[in-house]
Amino acid sequence: MTFPVFNVGDVLTAADMNAAGLWLVKTQTVGAGVSSVNVTGAFSADYANYRITWTGGTMSATDTVRMVLGGAATGYYMTFVYGTYAATTILSNVNDNNAVRWNNVGAGSTNFASVRLDLYNPQATTRTLMAAQVVWPTISGSAHGFLDNATSYTDFTLSPGSGTMTGGTIRVYGYRN
Amino acid sequence: MSDPILIQIDDVVREATPEEAAAILASQEEPSGDDQ
């Protein structure tokens, strides 16, 4: 039997399971009208790299979604380069230069909200790198950066730039090492 | 009277302490891009 195509009655072998590339580590439903969501037990030595999504929710105001790892309150670097749906030029880079958080890992409004990002090595004692795709109601762009310390983290917190978050599901996936 | 500020830790949603609420309100007054 060879993955990824299986037939009825095939024996599922360890080799096939070990070839699975992405595992769902944690699912967290977001409550109503919360100002932050802390997701614990997200990162472990089982995986070096992670995909994090938040879909199906909304925000009380049109604004960014921010992120911190553990209790880290400094050392966040990021560029958020975006364009607008109403023009063809790239408008701006919004930067975090040794900031207290990543300020643009997602966005939301009363109509939709989303986070879609990868984290590299959050649990390892090395720098954590972040790459996100960010969708606002009027703009969209990419955010990339890193956290400048060698601390190991197991949890993260998402919060809106203003107002609150409601509903939807945060999912944490681990890329198989 | 304003609505309470709620924070969530995994499945638990609770009202923020006065100190936590003050920190959240202060952070939401900051711009979305920091250059510090």
Backbone of each chain as ProteinMPNN parsed JSONL, in Angstrom:
{"seq_chain_A": "MTFPVFNVGDVLTAADMNAAGLWLVKTQTVGAGVSSVNVTGAFSADYANYRITWTGGTMSATDTVRMVLGGAATGYYMTFVYGTYAATTILSNVNDNNAVRWNNVGAGSTNFASVRLDLYNPQATTRTLMAAQVVWPTISGSAHGFLDNATSYTDFTLSPGSGTMTGGTIRVYGYRN", "coords_chain_A": {"N_chain_A": [[0.852, -1.189, 0.0], [0.511, 2.182, -0.793], [0.806, 5.514, 0.262], [-0.581, 8.649, -0.965], [-2.981, 7.414, -1.513], [-5.449, 5.239, -0.617], [-6.918, 2.01, -0.396], [-10.015, 0.266, 0.113], [-9.917, -1.941, 2.824], [-7.183, -2.02, 3.002], [-4.176, -2.428, 4.912], [-3.276, -0.294, 7.491], [-0.248, 1.02, 7.944], [2.564, 1.652, 10.162], [4.484, 3.085, 8.813], [2.972, 4.417, 6.893], [1.375, 6.067, 8.53], [3.368, 7.571, 9.75], [4.153, 9.088, 7.672], [2.318, 11.058, 7.409], [1.785, 14.479, 7.038], [0.773, 16.674, 8.48], [-0.577, 17.397, 11.592], [-3.425, 17.711, 13.666], [-3.167, 19.55, 16.453], [-4.441, 21.024, 18.464], [-7.695, 22.283, 19.214], [-9.583, 25.15, 19.627], [-12.423, 26.718, 20.668], [-13.601, 29.994, 20.284], [-14.807, 32.283, 22.642], [-17.64, 34.496, 23.354], [-17.338, 37.898, 22.761], [-14.731, 38.346, 23.798], [-11.654, 39.727, 24.99], [-9.153, 38.75, 24.731], [-7.534, 35.673, 23.822], [-6.066, 32.996, 25.225], [-4.166, 30.302, 24.345], [-3.243, 27.338, 25.55], [-0.739, 24.732, 25.906], [-0.03, 24.378, 23.255], [2.371, 24.083, 21.853], [5.009, 21.77, 21.546], [7.708, 19.415, 22.064], [7.199, 17.591, 20.146], [6.77, 18.656, 17.649], [8.426, 20.852, 15.407], [7.553, 22.968, 13.85], [4.609, 24.963, 13.128], [1.188, 25.412, 12.052], [-1.216, 27.866, 12.476], [-4.593, 28.675, 12.716], [-7.406, 30.875, 12.709], [-10.699, 30.832, 12.159], [-14.057, 31.578, 11.075], [-14.962, 33.317, 12.977], [-15.776, 36.621, 14.304], [-15.133, 40.172, 14.743], [-15.613, 42.917, 16.977], [-14.869, 45.363, 16.094], [-13.345, 46.815, 13.196], [-10.208, 45.798, 12.785], [-6.784, 44.943, 13.601], [-5.475, 41.623, 14.327], [-3.625, 40.621, 17.043], [-0.609, 39.1, 18.408], [1.023, 37.281, 20.976], [3.696, 35.317, 22.35], [3.725, 33.069, 24.989], [4.839, 34.689, 27.89], [6.239, 36.714, 26.737], [7.192, 40.02, 26.301], [8.558, 41.784, 24.769], [10.788, 42.387, 21.989], [9.669, 41.669, 19.55], [9.675, 41.456, 16.092], [8.588, 42.554, 12.909], [7.339, 42.806, 9.574], [4.581, 44.138, 7.933], [3.373, 44.058, 4.931], [1.272, 45.509, 2.658], [-1.416, 45.699, 0.244], [-4.064, 47.552, -1.335], [-7.499, 46.868, -2.098], [-8.608, 48.726, -3.732], [-6.72, 49.97, -5.274], [-3.727, 49.768, -7.298], [-1.164, 49.901, -6.403], [1.37, 48.976, -4.03], [0.836, 49.854, -0.787], [2.014, 50.259, 1.78], [4.321, 49.549, 4.456], [3.789, 48.266, 7.522], [5.435, 48.262, 10.461], [6.907, 46.26, 13.07], [9.248, 46.942, 15.369], [11.24, 45.688, 17.505], [9.005, 45.343, 19.205], [6.216, 45.103, 21.546], [4.641, 43.033, 20.93], [3.544, 40.926, 18.167], [1.949, 42.826, 15.878], [0.29, 42.545, 13.68], [-0.925, 39.902, 12.797], [-3.228, 38.94, 11.815], [-6.626, 39.818, 10.982], [-9.805, 41.476, 11.399], [-13.387, 42.025, 11.375], [-16.803, 43.125, 11.752], [-17.934, 41.472, 9.958], [-16.202, 39.37, 9.185], [-13.364, 37.447, 10.264], [-9.922, 36.509, 10.513], [-7.084, 34.408, 11.011], [-4.084, 33.253, 9.787], [-1.295, 31.616, 9.939], [2.176, 30.637, 10.103], [4.382, 29.269, 12.478], [7.747, 28.948, 13.308], [9.727, 26.895, 15.169], [8.718, 27.568, 17.847], [8.766, 26.182, 20.248], [11.316, 25.42, 20.651], [14.573, 26.247, 21.987], [15.394, 28.665, 20.65], [15.37, 31.337, 18.196], [12.058, 32.304, 17.331], [10.315, 32.149, 14.341], [7.906, 33.848, 12.283], [5.251, 33.738, 9.94], [2.664, 35.169, 8.133], [-0.539, 35.383, 6.531], [-2.604, 38.063, 5.855], [-5.845, 39.34, 6.001], [-7.8, 42.028, 5.549], [-10.888, 43.984, 5.547], [-10.53, 46.001, 3.642], [-7.931, 45.904, 2.736], [-5.129, 43.724, 2.001], [-2.413, 41.54, 2.833], [0.978, 40.444, 3.548], [2.643, 39.227, 6.403], [5.673, 39.044, 8.094], [8.178, 37.901, 10.346], [10.073, 37.787, 13.417], [10.722, 36.561, 16.754], [12.818, 37.88, 19.043], [14.391, 36.197, 20.965], [15.665, 33.404, 22.865], [13.855, 31.707, 24.037], [11.801, 28.983, 25.091], [8.498, 28.205, 24.188], [5.148, 27.285, 25.095], [2.612, 28.17, 24.779], [0.274, 30.565, 23.332], [-1.161, 33.846, 22.728], [-3.929, 35.417, 21.307], [-5.253, 38.579, 20.367], [-7.549, 41.298, 19.814], [-6.905, 44.363, 17.999], [-8.539, 46.404, 18.777], [-11.61, 46.533, 20.614], [-13.445, 43.455, 20.662], [-13.266, 39.831, 20.287], [-15.241, 37.296, 18.773], [-16.477, 34.071, 18.688], [-15.984, 31.376, 16.268], [-13.162, 29.241, 15.464], [-10.053, 28.421, 16.773], [-7.355, 26.771, 15.478], [-4.613, 24.606, 15.911], [-2.02, 23.267, 14.187], [0.48, 20.778, 13.821], [3.428, 20.533, 11.998], [4.791, 17.599, 10.763], [7.913, 16.508, 11.967]], "CA_chain_A": [[0.0, 0.0, 0.0], [1.271, 3.426, -0.82], [0.055, 6.739, 0.487], [-1.745, 9.021, -0.162], [-4.199, 6.767, -2.011], [-5.688, 3.983, 0.082], [-8.046, 1.225, -0.882], [-10.793, -0.417, 1.136], [-9.306, -3.17, 3.291], [-5.737, -1.904, 3.145], [-3.622, -2.358, 6.263], [-2.636, 0.992, 7.748], [1.038, 0.712, 8.564], [3.246, 2.743, 10.852], [5.167, 3.907, 7.813], [1.986, 5.316, 6.3], [1.008, 7.093, 9.511], [4.513, 8.45, 9.967], [4.314, 9.944, 6.503], [1.348, 12.153, 7.471], [2.559, 15.707, 7.149], [0.197, 17.711, 9.332], [-1.432, 16.829, 12.639], [-4.193, 18.679, 14.444], [-2.672, 19.496, 17.832], [-5.401, 21.581, 19.424], [-8.814, 23.062, 18.706], [-10.111, 26.008, 20.681], [-13.542, 27.586, 20.301], [-13.49, 31.337, 20.86], [-16.027, 32.706, 23.314], [-18.325, 35.694, 22.866], [-16.944, 39.189, 23.303], [-13.515, 38.258, 24.618], [-10.595, 40.679, 24.633], [-7.955, 37.972, 24.395], [-7.677, 34.22, 23.935], [-4.799, 32.331, 25.496], [-4.231, 28.879, 23.99], [-2.136, 26.661, 26.225], [-0.429, 23.389, 25.417], [-0.048, 24.384, 21.796], [3.663, 23.727, 21.274], [5.737, 20.744, 22.294], [8.867, 18.881, 21.352], [6.75, 16.688, 19.078], [6.793, 19.354, 16.358], [9.235, 22.074, 15.366], [6.862, 24.043, 13.123], [3.166, 24.914, 13.359], [0.221, 26.262, 11.361], [-2.285, 28.31, 13.367], [-5.671, 29.368, 12.015], [-8.656, 31.255, 13.374], [-11.703, 31.066, 11.124], [-15.448, 31.459, 11.492], [-15.307, 34.292, 13.996], [-15.884, 38.033, 13.944], [-14.624, 41.123, 15.727], [-16.564, 44.011, 17.2], [-14.358, 46.524, 15.359], [-12.417, 46.491, 12.117], [-8.877, 46.05, 13.328], [-5.813, 43.877, 13.509], [-5.336, 40.607, 15.367], [-2.261, 40.654, 17.559], [-0.179, 37.812, 18.968], [2.222, 37.152, 21.81], [4.043, 33.963, 22.757], [3.974, 32.993, 26.426], [4.822, 35.99, 28.555], [7.206, 37.603, 26.091], [6.631, 41.357, 26.165], [9.486, 42.62, 24.008], [11.601, 41.65, 21.032], [8.922, 41.227, 18.364], [10.005, 42.158, 14.843], [7.659, 42.127, 11.867], [6.859, 43.716, 8.545], [3.28, 43.831, 7.329], [3.337, 44.755, 3.643], [-0.083, 45.286, 2.171], [-2.002, 46.471, -0.831], [-5.483, 47.818, -1.163], [-8.343, 46.365, -3.174], [-9.062, 49.847, -4.543], [-5.62, 50.567, -6.023], [-2.791, 48.76, -7.776], [0.144, 50.068, -5.81], [1.566, 48.551, -2.65], [0.702, 51.098, -0.047], [2.771, 50.564, 2.974], [4.829, 48.54, 5.359], [3.581, 48.557, 8.94], [6.512, 47.475, 11.048], [7.171, 46.086, 14.494], [10.685, 47.003, 15.553], [11.395, 45.415, 18.94], [7.702, 45.705, 19.769], [5.735, 44.313, 22.684], [3.867, 41.922, 20.353], [3.317, 41.024, 16.723], [0.726, 43.626, 15.832], [-0.538, 42.28, 12.499], [-0.893, 38.501, 12.353], [-4.548, 38.663, 11.27], [-7.5, 40.994, 11.023], [-11.212, 41.115, 11.472], [-14.424, 43.048, 11.363], [-18.073, 42.533, 12.153], [-18.343, 40.517, 8.921], [-15.332, 38.195, 9.167], [-12.053, 37.589, 10.892], [-9.108, 35.34, 10.222], [-5.647, 34.306, 11.252], [-3.472, 32.12, 9.087], [0.143, 31.873, 10.075], [3.095, 29.576, 10.473], [5.435, 29.565, 13.449], [8.871, 28.026, 13.224], [10.514, 26.674, 16.386], [8.3, 28.271, 19.071], [9.036, 25.407, 21.449], [12.763, 25.226, 20.769], [15.292, 27.35, 22.618], [16.008, 29.447, 19.592], [14.435, 32.354, 17.72], [10.824, 31.87, 16.685], [9.974, 32.91, 13.135], [6.466, 33.902, 12.035], [4.832, 34.159, 8.599], [1.2, 35.218, 8.154], [-1.322, 36.031, 5.481], [-3.523, 38.924, 6.603], [-6.947, 39.802, 5.164], [-8.686, 43.051, 6.092], [-11.978, 44.294, 4.62], [-10.129, 46.941, 2.602], [-6.555, 45.643, 2.316], [-4.594, 42.417, 2.377], [-0.971, 41.523, 2.71], [1.754, 39.397, 4.2], [3.412, 39.649, 7.574], [6.766, 38.13, 8.408], [9.045, 38.435, 11.377], [10.622, 36.842, 14.383], [10.786, 36.978, 18.158], [14.261, 37.899, 19.267], [14.934, 35.59, 22.174], [15.87, 31.957, 22.714], [12.969, 31.091, 25.019], [10.871, 27.947, 24.636], [7.113, 28.547, 24.518], [4.126, 26.255, 24.9], [1.297, 28.789, 24.598], [0.208, 31.863, 22.653], [-2.378, 34.616, 22.972], [-4.424, 36.303, 20.258], [-6.109, 39.65, 20.884], [-7.875, 42.288, 18.789], [-6.318, 45.682, 18.177], [-9.54, 47.146, 19.552], [-12.846, 45.78, 20.753], [-13.435, 42.071, 21.126], [-13.382, 38.721, 19.349], [-16.378, 36.42, 19.064], [-16.768, 32.872, 17.921], [-15.001, 30.753, 15.403], [-12.313, 28.203, 16.04], [-8.597, 28.47, 16.613], [-6.78, 25.428, 15.311], [-3.151, 24.514, 15.888], [-1.533, 22.066, 13.498], [1.919, 20.586, 13.864], [4.075, 19.893, 10.835], [5.609, 16.495, 11.219], [9.347, 16.767, 11.823]], "C_chain_A": [[0.891, 1.244, 0.0], [0.353, 4.601, -0.563], [0.264, 7.662, -0.701], [-3.039, 8.346, -0.619], [-4.341, 5.408, -1.336], [-6.913, 3.306, -0.519], [-8.755, 0.564, 0.294], [-10.104, -1.724, 1.503], [-7.806, -3.123, 3.416], [-5.343, -1.893, 4.618], [-2.89, -1.024, 6.414], [-1.362, 0.758, 8.538], [1.609, 1.917, 9.285], [3.934, 3.662, 9.845], [4.202, 4.883, 7.155], [1.614, 6.44, 7.265], [2.153, 8.081, 9.727], [4.786, 9.371, 8.784], [3.296, 11.074, 6.479], [2.075, 13.449, 7.781], [2.068, 16.696, 8.165], [-0.766, 17.069, 10.324], [-2.147, 17.949, 13.388], [-3.82, 18.53, 15.908], [-3.744, 19.948, 18.814], [-6.47, 22.376, 18.689], [-9.4, 23.869, 19.849], [-11.226, 26.887, 20.137], [-13.394, 28.919, 21.01], [-14.835, 31.74, 21.449], [-16.604, 33.98, 22.719], [-17.79, 36.94, 23.568], [-15.709, 39.168, 24.18], [-12.435, 39.203, 24.076], [-9.267, 39.998, 24.364], [-8.283, 36.498, 24.555], [-6.288, 33.628, 24.091], [-4.978, 30.834, 25.226], [-3.01, 28.202, 24.587], [-1.885, 25.302, 25.595], [-0.392, 23.283, 23.905], [1.239, 23.82, 21.197], [4.372, 22.715, 22.172], [6.92, 20.277, 21.466], [8.469, 17.939, 20.225], [6.868, 17.322, 17.697], [7.7, 20.585, 16.463], [8.428, 23.242, 14.816], [5.35, 23.838, 13.164], [2.412, 25.819, 12.385], [-0.89, 26.589, 12.359], [-3.323, 29.042, 12.534], [-6.748, 29.781, 13.01], [-9.637, 31.609, 12.258], [-13.092, 30.944, 11.735], [-15.88, 32.451, 12.54], [-15.48, 35.684, 13.433], [-15.227, 38.869, 15.028], [-15.589, 42.302, 15.826], [-16.148, 45.27, 16.465], [-13.458, 46.033, 14.238], [-11.009, 46.833, 12.577], [-8.01, 44.811, 13.156], [-6.053, 42.801, 14.566], [-3.865, 40.563, 15.755], [-1.917, 39.312, 18.196], [1.023, 38.002, 19.869], [2.442, 35.676, 22.091], [4.358, 33.974, 24.243], [3.849, 34.355, 27.073], [5.777, 36.99, 27.94], [6.578, 38.963, 25.802], [7.592, 42.325, 25.487], [10.164, 41.744, 22.964], [10.875, 41.151, 19.798], [9.274, 42.111, 17.16], [9.09, 41.643, 13.737], [7.501, 43.215, 10.828], [5.509, 43.223, 8.072], [3.165, 44.692, 6.076], [2.002, 44.462, 2.982], [-0.407, 46.149, 0.962], [-3.479, 46.654, -0.566], [-6.266, 47.274, -2.341], [-8.707, 47.479, -4.165], [-7.947, 50.49, -5.362], [-4.606, 49.49, -6.357], [-1.423, 48.862, -7.131], [0.173, 49.466, -4.41], [1.658, 49.807, -1.793], [1.762, 51.29, 1.021], [3.355, 49.324, 3.606], [4.564, 49.026, 6.779], [4.538, 47.666, 9.712], [6.421, 47.38, 12.562], [8.679, 46.012, 14.652], [10.993, 46.898, 17.046], [10.128, 45.822, 19.689], [7.312, 44.771, 20.907], [4.895, 43.124, 22.223], [4.007, 41.985, 18.845], [1.963, 41.694, 16.54], [-0.177, 43.321, 14.662], [-0.376, 40.833, 12.033], [-2.226, 38.08, 11.755], [-5.36, 39.942, 11.33], [-8.941, 40.52, 11.081], [-12.112, 42.322, 11.457], [-15.71, 42.388, 11.847], [-18.549, 41.494, 11.145], [-17.493, 39.246, 8.896], [-14.052, 38.506, 9.922], [-11.241, 36.352, 10.563], [-7.683, 35.527, 10.702], [-5.176, 33.078, 10.495], [-1.973, 32.347, 9.108], [0.899, 30.587, 10.373], [4.074, 30.106, 11.52], [6.514, 28.497, 13.323], [9.635, 28.04, 14.541], [10.028, 27.44, 17.618], [8.67, 27.516, 20.338], [10.529, 25.205, 21.673], [13.406, 26.444, 21.427], [16.123, 28.072, 21.567], [15.0, 30.494, 19.137], [13.22, 31.701, 17.072], [10.545, 32.771, 15.497], [8.485, 32.786, 12.859], [6.217, 34.365, 10.614], [3.32, 34.068, 8.524], [0.655, 35.828, 6.874], [-2.467, 36.772, 6.154], [-4.57, 39.505, 5.653], [-7.821, 40.765, 5.951], [-9.857, 43.254, 5.118], [-11.561, 45.191, 3.464], [-8.732, 46.698, 2.046], [-6.217, 44.181, 2.597], [-3.098, 42.43, 2.148], [-0.341, 40.383, 3.463], [2.558, 39.984, 5.348], [4.46, 38.592, 7.881], [7.628, 38.748, 9.494], [9.574, 37.358, 12.293], [10.554, 37.442, 15.776], [12.22, 36.793, 18.613], [14.633, 37.453, 20.681], [15.031, 34.087, 21.925], [15.025, 31.182, 23.715], [12.084, 30.04, 24.354], [9.461, 28.3, 25.098], [6.203, 27.345, 24.28], [2.757, 26.854, 24.614], [1.416, 30.098, 23.83], [-1.117, 32.526, 22.978], [-2.684, 35.476, 21.759], [-5.314, 37.352, 20.89], [-6.393, 40.643, 19.77], [-7.184, 43.624, 19.079], [-7.246, 46.625, 18.907], [-10.779, 46.268, 19.633], [-12.627, 44.349, 21.19], [-13.525, 41.083, 19.961], [-14.57, 37.847, 19.767], [-16.397, 35.234, 18.106], [-15.651, 32.384, 17.016], [-14.115, 29.794, 16.181], [-10.854, 28.497, 15.743], [-8.107, 27.036, 16.51], [-5.256, 25.523, 15.233], [-2.777, 23.186, 15.253], [-0.016, 21.988, 13.653], [2.402, 19.951, 12.58], [4.956, 18.751, 11.353], [7.082, 16.794, 10.958], [9.943, 15.878, 10.744]], "O_chain_A": [[1.892, 1.316, 0.714], [-0.749, 4.673, -1.107], [1.246, 7.469, -1.418], [-4.109, 8.703, -0.126], [-3.475, 4.542, -1.462], [-7.807, 3.949, -1.067], [-8.154, 0.335, 1.344], [-9.748, -2.517, 0.633], [-7.199, -4.084, 3.888], [-6.091, -1.405, 5.466], [-2.027, -0.665, 5.613], [-1.416, 0.336, 9.693], [1.196, 3.053, 9.052], [3.955, 4.88, 10.021], [4.555, 6.031, 6.889], [1.545, 7.608, 6.881], [1.927, 9.283, 9.87], [5.562, 10.321, 8.891], [3.383, 11.961, 5.629], [2.896, 13.499, 8.696], [2.856, 17.492, 8.676], [-1.65, 16.301, 9.946], [-1.563, 18.986, 13.7], [-4.117, 17.512, 16.533], [-3.935, 19.336, 19.865], [-6.202, 23.045, 17.691], [-9.683, 23.328, 20.918], [-10.999, 27.706, 19.246], [-13.094, 28.964, 22.204], [-15.877, 31.556, 20.82], [-16.117, 34.481, 21.705], [-17.788, 37.028, 24.796], [-15.637, 39.879, 25.182], [-12.329, 39.435, 22.872], [-8.352, 40.617, 23.822], [-9.177, 36.117, 25.31], [-5.444, 33.743, 23.202], [-5.845, 30.189, 25.816], [-1.88, 28.463, 24.176], [-2.714, 24.787, 24.845], [-0.685, 22.23, 23.339], [1.207, 23.159, 20.159], [4.329, 22.81, 23.398], [7.105, 20.691, 20.322], [9.317, 17.533, 19.43], [7.043, 16.625, 16.698], [7.726, 21.265, 17.489], [8.595, 24.378, 15.26], [4.863, 22.709, 13.227], [2.925, 26.85, 11.95], [-1.436, 25.696, 13.006], [-2.986, 29.922, 11.741], [-6.967, 29.116, 14.022], [-9.428, 32.565, 11.51], [-13.282, 30.3, 12.766], [-17.037, 32.443, 12.96], [-15.346, 35.9, 12.228], [-14.821, 38.364, 16.075], [-16.289, 42.632, 14.868], [-16.972, 46.154, 16.233], [-12.877, 44.951, 14.329], [-10.659, 48.002, 12.739], [-8.446, 43.783, 12.638], [-6.738, 43.031, 15.562], [-2.981, 40.479, 14.901], [-2.794, 38.498, 18.486], [1.927, 38.781, 19.568], [1.503, 34.882, 22.073], [5.157, 34.786, 24.71], [2.886, 35.084, 26.84], [6.093, 38.008, 28.556], [5.549, 39.045, 25.132], [7.453, 43.542, 25.617], [10.121, 40.516, 23.043], [11.396, 40.305, 19.071], [9.179, 43.337, 17.215], [8.845, 40.441, 13.636], [7.526, 44.403, 11.151], [5.318, 42.029, 7.84], [2.897, 45.891, 6.15], [1.644, 43.303, 2.773], [0.229, 47.169, 0.7], [-4.064, 46.005, 0.301], [-5.756, 47.225, -3.46], [-9.074, 47.2, -5.307], [-8.198, 51.46, -6.077], [-4.625, 48.413, -5.761], [-0.598, 47.967, -7.309], [-0.832, 49.441, -3.701], [2.463, 50.701, -2.056], [2.339, 52.37, 1.145], [2.938, 48.201, 3.326], [5.06, 50.078, 7.184], [4.457, 46.441, 9.622], [5.93, 48.285, 13.237], [9.316, 45.104, 14.117], [11.004, 47.902, 17.759], [10.183, 46.552, 20.678], [7.992, 43.784, 21.188], [4.485, 42.299, 23.04], [4.518, 42.963, 18.299], [0.944, 41.179, 17.001], [-1.316, 43.788, 14.637], [0.239, 40.573, 10.999], [-2.343, 36.969, 11.239], [-4.851, 41.006, 11.682], [-9.253, 39.352, 10.851], [-11.669, 43.469, 11.519], [-15.705, 41.241, 12.294], [-19.461, 40.721, 11.435], [-18.008, 38.163, 8.617], [-13.713, 39.661, 10.178], [-11.796, 35.272, 10.357], [-7.161, 36.639, 10.785], [-5.787, 32.011, 10.555], [-1.452, 33.183, 8.369], [0.333, 29.594, 10.831], [4.528, 31.248, 11.446], [6.226, 27.303, 13.242], [10.129, 29.083, 14.971], [10.861, 27.927, 18.381], [8.867, 28.126, 21.389], [10.95, 24.854, 22.775], [12.84, 27.537, 21.419], [17.354, 28.084, 21.594], [13.881, 30.531, 19.648], [13.328, 30.697, 16.368], [10.537, 33.995, 15.619], [7.87, 31.762, 13.156], [6.886, 35.277, 10.129], [2.745, 33.019, 8.814], [1.291, 36.663, 6.23], [-3.218, 36.184, 6.932], [-4.227, 40.091, 4.626], [-8.499, 40.371, 6.9], [-9.821, 42.753, 3.994], [-12.181, 45.145, 2.402], [-8.385, 47.232, 0.992], [-6.926, 43.495, 3.333], [-2.581, 43.231, 1.369], [-1.019, 39.478, 3.95], [3.081, 41.095, 5.262], [4.166, 37.397, 7.922], [7.79, 39.967, 9.555], [9.526, 36.168, 11.978], [10.358, 38.644, 15.957], [12.764, 35.689, 18.572], [15.127, 38.244, 21.485], [14.548, 33.572, 20.917], [15.434, 30.122, 24.187], [11.673, 30.191, 23.203], [9.251, 28.651, 26.259], [6.443, 26.515, 23.403], [1.833, 26.13, 24.244], [2.501, 30.663, 23.692], [-2.063, 31.885, 23.435], [-1.813, 36.176, 21.244], [-6.048, 37.064, 21.836], [-5.568, 40.817, 18.873], [-6.915, 43.97, 20.229], [-6.792, 47.547, 19.585], [-10.969, 45.369, 18.814], [-11.737, 44.06, 21.989], [-13.818, 41.45, 18.823], [-14.858, 37.687, 20.953], [-16.339, 35.388, 16.886], [-14.538, 32.912, 17.011], [-14.295, 29.572, 17.378], [-10.477, 28.783, 14.606], [-8.414, 26.197, 17.357], [-4.7, 26.404, 14.577], [-3.17, 22.12, 15.727], [0.677, 23.005, 13.62], [1.851, 18.949, 12.126], [5.759, 18.934, 12.268], [7.455, 17.265, 9.884], [11.143, 15.951, 10.476]]}, "seq_chain_B": "MSDPILIQIDDVVREATPEEAAAILASQEEPSGDDQ", "coords_chain_B": {"N_chain_B": [[-22.766, 52.226, 32.935], [-19.992, 50.396, 31.893], [-19.456, 47.532, 29.713], [-18.215, 44.464, 31.069], [-14.76, 43.531, 30.786], [-13.699, 40.743, 29.108], [-11.637, 37.886, 29.332], [-10.077, 35.034, 27.844], [-8.951, 31.839, 28.627], [-7.969, 29.024, 27.268], [-10.734, 26.968, 27.524], [-11.981, 28.505, 29.394], [-13.686, 31.379, 30.193], [-13.404, 34.473, 31.666], [-14.001, 37.376, 33.733], [-11.856, 40.142, 33.396], [-9.319, 41.07, 35.731], [-9.072, 44.201, 37.552], [-6.493, 45.202, 37.059], [-5.676, 43.729, 34.819], [-7.653, 44.532, 33.027], [-7.079, 47.247, 32.775], [-4.594, 47.101, 31.537], [-5.271, 45.918, 29.101], [-6.981, 47.834, 27.978], [-5.187, 49.946, 27.758], [-3.363, 48.877, 25.917], [-4.948, 48.679, 23.671], [-5.219, 51.227, 22.915], [-2.941, 51.803, 21.682], [-1.154, 52.259, 18.565], [-1.484, 50.065, 15.699], [0.87, 49.415, 14.535], [4.064, 49.179, 15.746], [6.996, 50.949, 16.497], [9.508, 50.739, 18.207]], "CA_chain_B": [[-21.765, 51.241, 33.34], [-19.471, 49.744, 30.703], [-19.457, 46.08, 29.759], [-16.975, 43.912, 31.635], [-13.755, 43.032, 29.84], [-13.578, 39.296, 29.27], [-10.463, 37.237, 28.77], [-10.292, 33.6, 27.707], [-7.8, 30.927, 28.714], [-8.551, 27.765, 26.773], [-12.204, 26.996, 27.513], [-12.471, 29.308, 30.511], [-13.848, 32.814, 29.964], [-13.645, 35.149, 32.939], [-13.863, 38.828, 33.726], [-10.495, 40.562, 33.684], [-9.097, 41.822, 36.959], [-8.875, 45.623, 37.229], [-5.16, 45.42, 36.486], [-5.704, 43.181, 33.464], [-8.509, 45.384, 32.21], [-6.345, 48.484, 32.492], [-3.543, 46.79, 30.563], [-5.914, 45.681, 27.802], [-7.439, 49.123, 27.453], [-4.005, 50.731, 27.371], [-2.765, 48.306, 24.706], [-5.83, 48.924, 22.53], [-5.07, 52.627, 22.51], [-1.7, 51.929, 20.921], [-1.315, 51.984, 17.137], [-1.273, 48.668, 15.329], [2.26, 49.253, 14.161], [4.968, 49.725, 16.749], [8.384, 51.16, 16.13], [9.95, 51.114, 19.549]], "C_chain_B": [[-21.305, 50.475, 32.104], [-19.502, 48.225, 30.876], [-18.157, 45.583, 30.39], [-16.04, 43.446, 30.528], [-13.513, 41.563, 30.142], [-12.285, 38.808, 28.644], [-10.687, 35.731, 28.802], [-8.966, 32.873, 27.813], [-8.319, 29.533, 28.421], [-10.074, 27.866, 26.822], [-12.797, 27.927, 28.571], [-12.506, 30.79, 30.129], [-14.168, 33.454, 31.308], [-13.483, 36.649, 32.762], [-12.431, 39.19, 34.113], [-10.437, 41.255, 35.042], [-8.931, 43.299, 36.594], [-7.525, 45.908, 36.585], [-5.108, 44.909, 35.044], [-6.531, 44.06, 32.534], [-7.794, 46.672, 31.823], [-5.272, 48.249, 31.44], [-4.132, 46.583, 29.172], [-6.357, 46.999, 27.19], [-6.267, 49.976, 26.994], [-3.418, 50.207, 26.065], [-3.633, 48.599, 23.485], [-5.812, 50.386, 22.093], [-3.799, 52.848, 21.72], [-1.988, 51.718, 19.44], [-1.007, 50.523, 16.837], [0.142, 48.396, 14.839], [3.149, 49.934, 15.167], [6.356, 49.893, 16.157], [9.069, 51.673, 17.38], [11.449, 50.961, 19.721]], "O_chain_B": [[-22.131, 49.961, 31.349], [-19.563, 47.7, 31.988], [-17.115, 46.223, 30.253], [-16.486, 43.02, 29.463], [-13.173, 41.184, 31.263], [-11.888, 39.257, 27.568], [-11.392, 35.214, 29.669], [-7.984, 33.244, 27.17], [-9.025, 28.937, 29.234], [-10.645, 28.77, 26.213], [-14.014, 28.105, 28.619], [-11.479, 31.376, 29.785], [-15.091, 33.03, 32.004], [-12.909, 37.125, 31.782], [-11.865, 38.614, 35.042], [-11.379, 41.936, 35.449], [-8.674, 43.614, 35.432], [-7.417, 46.742, 35.686], [-4.565, 45.572, 34.161], [-6.148, 44.299, 31.389], [-7.892, 47.13, 30.685], [-5.06, 49.084, 30.56], [-3.554, 47.023, 28.179], [-6.126, 47.245, 26.007], [-6.343, 50.648, 25.966], [-3.02, 50.991, 25.203], [-3.111, 48.753, 22.381], [-6.328, 50.734, 21.031], [-3.582, 53.92, 21.156], [-2.97, 51.062, 19.094], [-0.353, 49.837, 17.623], [0.551, 47.239, 14.745], [3.01, 51.131, 15.419], [6.818, 49.046, 15.393], [9.197, 52.879, 17.588], [11.978, 51.238, 20.797]]}, "name": "protein", "num_of_chains": 2, "seq": "MTFPVFNVGDVLTAADMNAAGLWLVKTQTVGAGVSSVNVTGAFSADYANYRITWTGGTMSATDTVRMVLGGAATGYYMTFVYGTYAATTILSNVNDNNAVRWNNVGAGSTNFASVRLDLYNPQATTRTLMAAQVVWPTISGSAHGFLDNATSYTDFTLSPGSGTMTGGTIRVYGYRNMSDPILIQIDDVVREATPEEAAAILASQEEPSGDDQ"}
